Amino acid sequence: MAHVLIVEARFYSELNDMLLDGVRSTLEAEGHSHETVTVPGALEVPAAISLAADTGRYDAYVALGVVIRGETYHFEVVSNESARGIMALTLDGLAIGNGILTVENDEQALARADKTRKDKGGEAAKAALAMLALKEQFGIG
């Protein structure tokens, strides 16, 4: 079974709790172990995954966070750069499920974070596991 690191940008606690619930439920239902680390925001998620990857302790990673559009350009910077950082790590061969929500408003975030609705946390966990399976299929890892 896989050992998965969940890296969460804990900015919106209630929404993050929902995302975490979805991730943990999905991983535990499939018999995988997990750990969680918290970083200040979505921009720090790729760096934390990169640091953790250097330890060799994890098979896959789930990136979590919520970025809600505000009145400034900051939304675009955070959403684009966090996604770019995660994509760069996946191209380096890490199995990562990206569960960082980038939404227009609180209602969109709630709908996506709630595991009884869109369950984007659970979907991110499934994506990480699917990428891990693909690495194994190709004999990488």
C-alpha positions in Angstrom: 0.0 0.0 0.0 1.1 3.6 -0.6 2.1 6.2 1.9 0.7 9.5 0.8 1.6 13.0 2.0 -1.2 15.5 2.1 0.1 19.1 1.9 -2.6 21.6 2.8 -2.6 25.4 2.5 -4.6 26.1 5.6 -6.1 29.5 4.8 -9.8 28.7 5.0 -10.1 26.2 7.9 -13.7 25.0 7.4 -13.2 24.4 3.7 -9.8 22.7 4.3 -11.4 20.4 6.9 -13.9 19.3 4.2 -11.2 18.7 1.6 -9.1 16.8 4.1 -12.1 14.6 5.0 -12.5 13.7 1.4 -8.9 12.9 0.9 -8.5 10.9 4.1 -11.8 8.9 3.4 -10.7 8.0 -0.1 -7.2 7.0 1.0 -8.3 5.0 4.0 -11.1 3.2 2.0 -8.4 1.9 -0.3 -6.0 0.9 2.5 -3.4 3.6 2.1 -1.6 5.4 4.9 -1.1 9.1 5.0 0.4 12.1 6.8 -0.6 15.7 6.6 1.6 18.8 6.8 0.3 22.4 6.7 1.7 25.4 4.9 0.6 29.0 5.1 -0.8 29.3 1.5 -1.2 27.7 -1.9 2.1 29.2 -3.1 4.0 27.2 -0.5 2.4 23.8 -1.5 4.8 23.0 -4.3 7.9 23.8 -2.2 6.7 21.6 0.6 6.1 18.7 -1.8 9.5 19.2 -3.3 11.1 19.1 0.2 9.2 16.0 1.2 10.1 14.3 -2.0 13.7 14.6 -1.2 13.2 12.4 1.9 12.0 9.4 -0.1 9.4 8.7 2.5 6.3 9.2 0.4 4.8 7.4 -2.7 2.4 10.1 -3.7 1.2 13.5 -2.8 -2.1 15.4 -2.5 -2.0 19.2 -2.8 -4.9 21.0 -1.0 -6.0 24.5 -0.6 -8.6 27.1 -1.5 -8.0 30.3 -3.5 -11.1 32.5 -3.8 -11.0 35.4 -6.3 -10.7 38.8 -4.7 -10.5 42.3 -5.9 -6.8 42.2 -6.9 -4.5 40.4 -9.3 -3.3 38.3 -6.4 -5.8 35.6 -7.2 -4.3 35.0 -10.7 -0.7 34.9 -9.3 -1.5 32.4 -6.6 -3.7 30.1 -8.7 -1.4 30.2 -11.7 1.9 29.8 -9.9 0.8 27.1 -7.5 -0.6 25.1 -10.4 2.7 25.7 -12.4 4.8 24.6 -9.4 2.7 21.4 -9.0 2.8 20.7 -12.7 6.6 21.1 -12.8 6.9 18.5 -10.0 4.6 16.1 -11.8 6.8 16.4 -14.9 9.8 15.5 -12.7 8.0 12.2 -12.0 6.1 12.8 -8.7 2.6 11.4 -8.4 0.5 14.4 -7.3 -3.2 15.0 -7.1 -4.0 18.7 -7.3 -6.8 19.6 -5.0 -6.2 23.3 -4.8 -9.5 24.9 -5.5 -9.5 28.1 -7.5 -13.0 29.6 -7.4 -14.9 32.8 -7.8 -16.8 32.7 -4.5 -17.5 31.0 -1.2 -20.4 29.0 -2.6 -18.3 27.5 -5.4 -15.6 26.6 -2.8 -18.2 25.0 -0.5 -19.7 22.9 -3.3 -16.3 21.6 -4.3 -14.9 21.0 -0.9 -17.9 19.1 0.5 -17.4 15.4 0.1 -21.2 14.9 -0.2 -21.3 17.2 -3.2 -18.3 17.5 -5.6 -15.6 16.0 -3.3 -12.6 17.5 -4.9 -10.5 16.3 -2.0 -11.4 12.7 -2.8 -10.9 13.3 -6.5 -7.4 14.7 -5.8 -6.6 11.6 -3.8 -7.8 9.4 -6.6 -5.7 11.3 -9.1 -2.6 10.9 -7.0 -3.2 7.2 -6.7 -3.9 6.9 -10.4 -0.6 8.6 -11.2 1.2 6.3 -8.8 -0.3 3.3 -10.5 0.9 4.7 -13.9 4.4 5.1 -12.5 4.4 1.5 -11.3 3.0 0.4 -14.7 6.0 2.0 -16.4 8.4 0.5 -13.8 9.3 3.9 -12.3 9.7 4.5 -8.6 
